[in-house]
Amino acid sequence: MNNSNKLSQEEIKAVRDSLTRLDLGFAICTDEEIENIAEEQMLKIKADIQTQEQRKVEKRVAKLKTELEIEADKEAQKLFEAEKQRLLKSAEATREEQIQFSIERMQKELDRVIANLQARADDVCQKITTAIPGIIDVSALKEKIDCLIQTYITNVQKEAKRLEVLAKLKQDTDSAQVPVITDHAKSSILLYEWSVAEQIEVAIEILGKENVFGPKEIEKALGIKVKPEQIPEIPFTREELERAKELNQFLILRVDKANDGKPLTIAKMNELLKGKVKGGTRALYDDDGSGKIDDSWYKGQDFVLKETPKLSWALTSKEVIPDSTSKNYLDQTTEMVNYLRNDVFKGKEIPAEFQRAIAEFEKAKDEIAMFMNNNKNKAAGELERLAITKLTRQTPVEALYDIFIYFQNKGERLFENMYIWTSRRASAGKLVRVGDFDADGASVPRDTPDYSSGNLGVAFSRSL
């Protein structure tokens, strides 16, 4: 034992007494043997302390690794989002210039982020080795950290390549290098390989935030939280969204269930909105104030108690289409066909689904006109059955859903002094109308298909 650490006579006596009490046969040990025993114990204690410190270091290294990964992910996400926005806003640049500009900018940003990460890693390593010298292999630690950073670099480079592919698809959709995508499957041209969240951001860029009602707006209006994995892809091309903007339409996510898993029927919506409608008004005119509609004519109807919106995205008009008021249901349908040809799909080929629906209507309209005179219920049934009705008109629950979501988010009333005819019949055969959404709530009347009025038109809505 070193002289500096030599035990005093009192310490030797204390150790001897302890060993004697333990009855381990050390009572007759010499002072030198006692010192050797004490030294062995001190070395053991030091080894235990070193082991504990090693564990602390390992924990700090693990924490550092987690922090670096989190920071890298955050920086990568910021970088990716910024570059995607730049790509979208650089439409005037040529494809080659735009891609080169974006990749160069990304590389510069990548260099900056890597430099920051490496500097931070070096600083942490220095602090650890200064605090606990000789316990940790600094080179091994730096190697682990460099490996983490390299993984991050690889991920960013992969994303840069993906951005290049996106730019080529966006700027050169007519090129022979781009695969031919037919009919409505071409929706992928809008946001090739993009997530639903990214699709929503692009829709907002085109239509404006005030005209896109996604999961956040649904939660604000009805308190319904939509999980990301439940949100369908937006089925419209960029061109279709740009056309929708010109026609004063909005994009809305429709959901079919409430938070409790129950169907989002008209009755359920009215219940959810009890006491929560902006301005203290009612959702439905026939609400008795308790969130129920027990005194209404439609209280037991399937379209109120069973039907829900279809889980989908829809483009919907904020007002009735031109020349659709003061016309009966059949004549409104003729105006809807004209609207498709002259406005929605102006200057482009009408999708096959709509072409078939128009052809079906043209073939059936004369017979339906005859039923309008002598069998109104039959006429209503034939009109409800038509594909053009299902493709372009809202159901009653969809119409009210759209009205409520819009009002709860913007404070503006759609169809405040106007009714729209929906795609559904009541049980007695009459067609259901929705509208007149004033401070007393929305009304839900019914009429025979030959009815017309100056405040009754048709709204346009499509989900494909």
C-alpha positions in Angstrom: 0.0 0.0 0.0 1.3 3.5 -0.9 2.5 5.6 2.1 0.0 8.3 1.3 -2.8 5.7 1.7 -1.1 3.9 4.7 -3.6 3.0 7.5 -3.3 4.6 10.9 -3.0 2.4 14.0 -6.6 3.3 14.8 -7.8 2.2 11.4 -5.8 -1.1 11.6 -7.4 -1.7 15.0 -10.8 -1.0 13.6 -10.4 -3.4 10.8 -9.0 -6.1 13.1 -11.9 -5.7 15.5 -14.4 -6.0 12.6 -12.7 -9.2 11.3 -12.7 -10.6 14.9 -16.4 -9.9 15.2 -17.0 -11.7 11.9 -15.1 -14.7 13.4 -13.4 -15.3 10.1 -10.0 -16.4 11.6 -8.3 -13.0 11.0 -7.8 -12.1 14.6 -4.2 -13.2 14.5 -3.3 -11.3 11.3 -0.3 -9.0 11.3 -0.7 -5.3 10.6 0.7 -5.8 7.1 -1.8 -8.5 6.3 -4.6 -6.2 7.6 -3.4 -3.5 5.3 -3.4 -5.9 2.3 -6.9 -7.0 3.1 -8.0 -3.4 3.4 -6.3 -2.5 0.1 -8.2 -5.4 -1.7 -11.5 -4.1 -0.3 -10.7 -0.6 -1.5 -9.8 -1.8 -5.0 -13.1 -3.7 -5.1 -15.0 -0.6 -4.0 -13.3 1.4 -6.7 -14.1 -1.2 -9.3 -17.8 -1.1 -8.3 -17.8 2.7 -8.5 -16.2 2.5 -12.0 -18.8 0.0 -13.1 -21.6 2.3 -11.9 -20.0 5.2 -13.8 -19.7 3.1 -16.9 -23.4 2.4 -16.7 -24.1 6.1 -16.3 -22.0 6.8 -19.4 -23.9 4.1 -21.4 -27.2 5.7 -20.4 -25.9 9.2 -21.5 -24.7 7.7 -24.8 -28.2 6.1 -25.4 -29.9 9.4 -24.5 -27.5 11.2 -26.9 -28.4 8.7 -29.7 -32.1 9.3 -29.1 -31.7 13.1 -29.1 -29.7 13.0 -32.3 -32.2 10.8 -34.0 -35.1 13.1 -33.0 -33.2 16.2 -34.0 -32.3 14.6 -37.4 -35.9 13.6 -38.0 -37.1 17.1 -37.2 -34.5 18.7 -39.4 -35.2 16.3 -42.3 -39.0 16.9 -42.1 -38.5 20.7 -42.2 -36.1 20.3 -45.1 -38.4 18.0 -47.1 -41.5 20.1 -46.6 -39.6 23.3 -47.6 -38.3 21.7 -50.8 -41.7 20.3 -51.7 -43.2 23.7 -51.4 -40.4 25.2 -53.5 -41.0 22.6 -56.2 -44.7 23.4 -56.3 -44.1 27.2 -56.5 -41.5 27.0 -59.3 -43.9 26.2 -62.1 -42.4 28.9 -64.3 -38.9 27.4 -64.3 -38.0 24.7 -66.8 -37.9 21.2 -65.5 -34.2 20.9 -65.6 -33.5 24.3 -64.0 -36.1 23.6 -61.3 -34.7 20.2 -60.4 -31.1 21.4 -60.3 -32.0 24.4 -58.2 -33.9 22.3 -55.7 -31.2 19.6 -55.4 -28.5 22.2 -54.9 -30.5 24.0 -52.3 -31.2 20.8 -50.5 -27.5 19.8 -50.5 -26.5 23.2 -49.0 -29.1 22.8 -46.3 -28.0 19.2 -45.7 -24.4 20.3 -45.3 -25.5 22.8 -42.7 -27.6 20.3 -40.7 -24.8 17.7 -40.7 -22.2 20.3 -39.5 -24.5 21.2 -36.7 -25.1 17.6 -35.7 -21.4 16.7 -35.8 -20.5 19.8 -33.8 -23.0 18.9 -31.1 -21.8 15.3 -31.1 -18.2 16.4 -30.6 -19.2 18.7 -27.8 -21.1 16.0 -26.0 -18.2 13.5 -26.4 -15.8 16.1 -25.0 -18.0 16.8 -22.0 -18.3 13.0 -21.2 -14.6 12.3 -21.5 -13.7 15.4 -19.4 -16.1 14.4 -16.6 -15.1 10.7 -16.6 -11.6 10.3 -18.0 -10.3 6.9 -19.0 -13.6 5.1 -18.6 -15.1 5.3 -22.1 -13.7 4.6 -25.5 -14.1 8.0 -27.2 -13.3 6.7 -30.7 -15.9 4.0 -30.4 -18.5 6.6 -29.2 -17.7 8.9 -32.1 -17.9 6.0 -34.6 -21.5 5.2 -33.3 -22.5 8.9 -33.7 -21.0 9.2 -37.1 -22.9 6.1 -38.1 -26.1 7.8 -37.0 -25.3 10.9 -39.0 -24.5 8.8 -42.1 -27.9 7.1 -41.8 -29.5 10.5 -41.7 -27.5 11.6 -44.8 -28.6 8.5 -46.7 -32.3 9.2 -45.9 -32.1 12.8 -47.1 -30.4 11.7 -50.3 -33.2 9.2 -50.9 -35.7 12.0 -50.4 -33.9 14.3 -52.8 -34.2 11.5 -55.4 -37.9 11.2 -54.7 -38.3 15.0 -55.1 -36.6 14.7 -58.5 -39.1 12.1 -59.6 -42.0 14.2 -58.3 -40.7 17.3 -60.2 -40.4 15.3 -63.4 -44.0 14.0 -63.1 -45.4 17.4 -62.3 -43.6 19.3 -65.0 -43.6 16.7 -67.7 -46.9 14.8 -67.5 -47.2 14.8 -71.3 -43.7 13.3 -71.8 -43.3 9.8 -73.2 -41.2 9.0 -70.2 -44.2 9.2 -67.9 -46.4 6.1 -67.7 -49.8 6.5 -69.3 -52.4 6.7 -66.7 -56.0 6.3 -67.9 -59.4 7.6 -66.8 -59.8 8.5 -63.1 -56.8 6.4 -62.1 -54.9 9.5 -63.3 -55.6 11.1 -59.9 -52.1 9.9 -59.0 -50.7 12.5 -61.3 -51.8 15.1 -58.8 -49.6 13.8 -56.0 -47.6 10.9 -57.2 -46.4 8.9 -54.1 -47.5 11.6 -51.7 -49.1 11.0 -48.4 -52.7 12.1 -47.7 -51.4 14.9 -45.5 -49.3 16.2 -48.4 -52.3 15.9 -50.8 -54.3 18.1 -48.4 -51.5 20.7 -48.4 -51.5 20.8 -52.2 -55.3 21.1 -52.3 -55.1 24.0 -49.9 -52.5 25.7 -52.1 -54.8 25.4 -55.1 -58.2 26.1 -53.6 -57.2 28.2 -50.6 -57.4 27.2 -47.0 -60.9 28.7 -46.7 -62.2 26.1 -49.3 -60.7 22.9 -47.9 -62.4 21.2 -45.0 -60.3 18.3 -43.8 -59.9 16.4 -40.5 -59.1 19.5 -38.5 -62.2 21.3 -39.7 -64.4 18.2 -39.1 -63.1 18.1 -35.5 -63.8 21.8 -35.0 -67.4 21.5 -36.4 -68.6 18.2 -34.9 -65.9 17.2 -32.4 -65.1 14.1 -34.4 -61.4 13.1 -34.5 -60.5 11.3 -37.7 -57.4 9.1 -37.5 -54.8 9.7 -40.2 -55.1 6.1 -41.4 -58.8 6.5 -41.9 -58.5 9.4 -44.3 -59.0 8.4 -47.9 -56.8 9.8 -50.7 -58.1 12.8 -52.6 -59.4 11.4 -55.9 -59.1 14.6 -58.0 -56.3 15.8 -60.3 -54.6 19.1 -60.0 -56.5 20.3 -63.1 -59.8 19.3 -61.6 -59.1 21.2 -58.4 -58.1 24.3 -60.4 -61.4 24.0 -62.3 -63.3 23.6 -59.0 -61.8 26.8 -57.8 -63.0 28.7 -60.9 -66.5 27.3 -60.3 -66.6 28.4 -56.6 -66.6 24.9 -55.2 -65.1 23.6 -52.0 -63.4 20.4 -51.1 -64.7 18.5 -48.1 -63.9 15.3 -46.2 -67.0 13.4 -45.4 -67.0 10.9 -42.5 -69.4 8.2 -41.6 -68.9 7.6 -37.9 -68.9 9.7 -34.7 -66.3 9.3 -32.0 -68.3 6.7 -30.2 -68.3 4.5 -33.4 -72.0 5.1 -34.1 -73.2 6.0 -37.6 -73.1 9.7 -38.3 -76.8 10.0 -39.3 -78.8 13.2 -39.5 -80.2 12.4 -36.0 -76.6 11.9 -34.7 -75.4 15.1 -36.2 -78.2 17.0 -34.6 -77.4 15.4 -31.3 -73.7 16.3 -31.5 -74.6 19.9 -32.4 -77.0 20.5 -29.6 -76.1 23.8 -28.0 -72.9 24.1 -30.1 -74.2 25.7 -33.3 -72.5 29.1 -33.8 -74.6 32.0 -32.6 -76.7 29.9 -30.4 -78.9 28.7 -33.2 -80.3 25.3 -34.0 -79.0 22.8 -36.5 -82.4 21.6 -37.6 -85.6 23.7 -37.6 -87.6 20.7 -36.3 -85.3 20.3 -33.2 -87.4 20.7 -30.1 -84.5 22.2 -28.2 -83.4 18.9 -26.7 -81.4 17.7 -29.6 -84.3 15.5 -30.7 -86.7 15.7 -33.7 -89.6 13.7 -32.3 -92.2 16.1 -33.7 -90.9 16.2 -37.3 -92.5 14.4 -40.2 -89.1 12.7 -40.9 -88.4 11.4 -37.4 -88.7 7.7 -38.4 -87.3 7.9 -41.9 -84.3 5.8 -43.0 -82.5 8.8 -44.5 -82.5 10.3 -41.0 -81.9 7.3 -38.8 -79.8 5.0 -41.0 -78.0 6.8 -43.8 -74.6 8.4 -43.3 -72.3 10.3 -45.6 -69.9 8.1 -47.6 -66.4 8.2 -46.2 -64.8 10.2 -49.1 -63.6 13.6 -50.4 -66.2 15.6 -52.3 -66.2 18.7 -54.4 -69.3 20.7 -53.7 -70.8 23.9 -55.0 -71.6 26.8 -52.6 -74.7 27.7 -54.5 -77.2 26.2 -56.9 -76.0 25.7 -60.4 -77.1 28.2 -63.1 -80.6 28.0 -64.5 -81.7 25.4 -62.0 -84.4 27.3 -60.1 -88.1 27.4 -61.1 -87.6 24.0 -62.6 -88.9 20.6 -61.7 -86.7 17.7 -60.8 -86.5 16.3 -64.3 -85.6 19.7 -65.8 -83.1 20.3 -63.1 -81.4 17.1 -64.1 -81.2 18.4 -67.7 -79.5 21.5 -66.4 -77.1 19.3 -64.4 -76.1 17.5 -67.6 -75.5 20.9 -69.3 -73.4 22.0 -66.3 -71.2 18.9 -66.6 -70.7 19.5 -70.3 -70.2 23.2 -70.4 -68.6 24.0 -67.0 -67.2 21.1 -65.0 -65.6 19.2 -67.9 -65.4 22.2 -70.3 -62.8 21.7 -73.0 -61.9 18.1 -71.9 -63.2 14.6 -72.3 -66.0 13.7 -69.9 -65.0 10.7 -67.7 -66.5 7.4 -68.7 -68.7 7.1 -65.6 -70.4 10.4 -66.3 -70.7 9.6 -70.0 -72.6 6.5 -69.2 -74.8 8.3 -66.7 -75.7 11.0 -69.3 -76.5 8.4 -71.9 -78.8 6.6 -69.5 -80.6 9.8 -68.6 -81.0 10.8 -72.3 -82.6 7.4 -73.0 -85.0 7.5 -70.0 -86.0 11.2 -69.8 -89.0 11.0 -72.2 -90.6 8.1 -70.3 -89.9 9.9 -67.0 -91.6 13.0 -68.3 -94.7 10.9 -69.0 -94.7 9.5 -65.5 -94.5 13.1 -64.2 -98.0 13.6 -65.5 -99.7 10.4 -64.5 -97.6 8.6 -61.9 -95.6 11.0 -59.8 -94.3 8.4 -57.3 -93.1 6.3 -60.3 -91.3 9.3 -61.7 -89.7 10.0 -58.4 -88.4 6.5 -58.2 -87.0 6.5 -61.7 -85.2 9.8 -61.0 -83.7 8.6 -57.8 -82.5 5.4 -59.5 -80.6 7.3 -62.3 -76.8 7.2 -62.1 -76.6 10.9 -62.9 -78.6 11.6 -59.8 -76.3 9.6 -57.6 -73.1 11.0 -59.2 -74.0 14.7 -58.9 -76.6 15.3 -56.2 -76.0 15.0 -52.4 -78.1 12.7 -50.2 -80.0 14.5 -47.5 -77.4 13.6 -44.8 -74.5 14.7 -47.1 -76.2 18.1 -47.9 -76.8 18.8 -44.2 -73.3 17.6 -43.3 -71.7 20.0 -45.8 -73.9 22.9 -44.6 -73.0 22.3 -41.0 -69.3 21.8 -41.5 -69.1 24.9 -43.6 -71.0 27.1 -41.1 -69.3 25.8 -38.0 -65.9 26.7 -39.5 -66.6 29.9 -41.4 -69.8 31.3 -39.8 -71.4 31.6 -43.3 -74.7 30.0 -44.1 -75.0 28.0 -47.4 -78.5 28.0 -48.8 -79.9 30.4 -46.2 -82.8 31.4 -48.5 -82.7 28.6 -50.9 -83.6 24.9 -51.0 -81.8 22.1 -52.9 -83.3 18.9 -54.1 -81.4 15.8 -52.9 -81.0 12.3 -54.4 -83.4 10.6 -51.9 -87.1 9.9 -51.6 -89.0 9.7 -48.4 -90.8 6.5 -47.6 -94.1 7.8 -49.1 -92.3 8.4 -52.4 -91.8 12.1 -52.4 -88.3 13.6 -53.0 -86.5 15.2 -50.1 -85.4 18.8 -50.1 -82.9 20.5 -47.8 -82.2 24.2 -47.2 -83.5 27.5 -45.8 -80.7 27.3 -43.2 -81.3 30.5 -41.2 -81.1 31.2 -37.4 -84.0 28.8 -36.8 -82.1 25.8 -38.3 -82.2 23.9 -41.6 -85.5 22.7 -43.0 -86.1 19.3 -44.5 -89.4 19.3 -46.6 -90.5 16.9 -49.3 -92.3 17.3 -52.6 -93.4 15.5 -55.8 -90.9 15.7 -58.7 -93.1 18.1 -60.7 -92.8 20.8 -58.0 -90.8 23.9 -58.9 -90.1 27.2 -57.1 -87.9 30.3 -57.5 -86.1 29.3 -54.3 -85.6 25.7 -55.2 -82.5 24.7 -57.3 -79.9 22.0 -57.4 -76.4 22.0 -55.9 -73.5 20.1 -57.6 -71.5 17.5 -55.7 -69.1 14.8 -56.9 -66.9 12.3 -55.1 -65.1 11.0 -58.2 
